[in-house]
Amino acid sequence: MDIGDIAPAFTLPDETGAPRSLDDLVADGPVVLFFYPLAMSAGCTAEACHFRDLVAEFKALGATPVGISRDAVERQAQFAGKHSLGYPLLSDPDGAVAEQFGVRRKIAVVATRRKSFVIGEGRKIIGVVKSELNMNAHADKALEILRGQ
């Protein structure tokens, strides 16, 4: 998936177990869908908390961050609660959505690449952020992309 592509439609449970579809999420404005490898790990916690700390800036632009990993709903709920994230975390346990977005790895330990997609109206991808090591890059660059729209 790259800029200009149409993101695949999907529905996954969020941290409460409620089904969330990408179509419903983008109906409320742009979505920053960020894939992360493992809830509660140091890097993923830093990344998720940086999104949390900037959530007011995303909301001011009409956008919503949405995290997604292979963690179970219960693990996502624990992660969201422990860090007061305040935005949806989706559970993709079999990695099917990660596969559709081209971020699934064959390695079981780190099964998902750290990559973010800024998705606008009609599920059109308007930005992509790639960084495995800079945990702040995803939220910072996504805001930059949204401000440039």
Residue pairs with C-beta under 8 A, 6 or more apart in sequence:
1 7
1 100
1 101
1 102
1 117
1 125
1 128
2 125
2 128
3 125
3 126
3 127
3 128
4 124
4 125
5 124
5 125
6 122
6 123
6 124
6 125
7 22
7 33
7 101
7 117
7 119
7 123
7 124
7 125
8 22
8 97
8 100
8 101
8 123
9 21
9 22
9 23
9 123
10 21
10 22
10 96
10 97
10 100
11 19
11 20
11 21
11 22
12 19
12 20
12 68
12 90
12 91
12 92
12 97
13 19
13 20
13 73
13 90
13 91
14 20
14 73
14 76
14 88
14 89
14 90
14 91
15 73
15 76
15 77
15 79
15 80
15 88
15 89
15 91
16 73
16 77
17 73
20 66
20 88
20 90
22 31
22 33
22 119
22 123
23 123
25 31
25 64
25 66
25 88
26 119
26 120
26 121
26 122
26 123
28 62
28 64
29 61
29 62
29 63
29 64
30 61
30 62
30 63
30 64
30 118
30 119
30 120
30 121
30 126
30 146
30 149
31 63
31 64
31 65
31 66
31 118
31 119
32 51
32 58
32 63
32 64
32 65
32 66
32 116
32 117
32 118
32 119
32 138
32 139
32 142
32 146
33 66
33 68
33 101
33 116
33 117
33 119
34 47
34 51
34 65
34 66
34 67
34 68
34 114
34 115
34 116
34 117
34 129
34 138
34 139
34 142
35 68
35 69
35 98
35 101
35 103
35 112
35 113
35 114
35 115
35 116
36 43
36 44
36 47
36 48
36 67
36 68
36 69
36 112
36 114
37 43
37 44
37 69
37 110
37 111
37 112
37 113
37 114
38 44
38 69
38 71
38 110
39 48
39 69
39 71
39 75
39 76
39 78
39 79
39 89
40 75
40 78
40 79
40 82
43 114
43 133
43 135
44 69
45 79
45 83
46 135
46 136
47 114
47 135
47 136
47 138
47 139
48 67
48 79
48 83
48 85
48 89
49 83
49 85
50 135
50 136
50 138
50 139
50 140
51 58
51 65
51 67
51 85
51 87
51 138
51 139
52 83
52 84
52 85
52 86
52 87
54 139
54 140
54 143
55 65
55 86
55 87
57 143
58 64
58 65
58 139
58 142
58 143
58 146
61 143
61 146
61 147
63 118
63 142
63 146
64 87
64 88
65 87
65 139
65 142
66 87
66 88
66 89
66 90
67 76
67 85
67 87
67 88
67 89
67 90
68 89
68 90
68 91
68 92
68 97
68 98
69 76
69 89
69 90
69 91
69 92
69 112
70 91
70 92
70 93
70 94
70 95
70 98
70 111
70 112
71 79
71 89
71 91
71 93
72 91
72 93
73 91
75 91
76 89
76 90
76 91
79 85
79 89
80 86
80 89
90 97
92 98
95 104
95 111
95 112
98 104
98 111
98 112
101 115
101 117
103 112
103 113
103 115
104 111
104 112
104 113
105 111
105 112
105 113
113 130
113 132
114 130
114 131
114 132
114 138
115 128
115 129
115 130
116 128
116 129
116 138
116 141
116 142
117 125
117 127
117 128
117 129
118 125
118 126
118 127
118 128
118 129
118 142
118 145
118 146
119 125
119 126
120 126
120 149
126 145
126 149
127 141
127 142
127 145
127 146
129 137
129 138
129 141
129 142
129 145
131 137
131 138
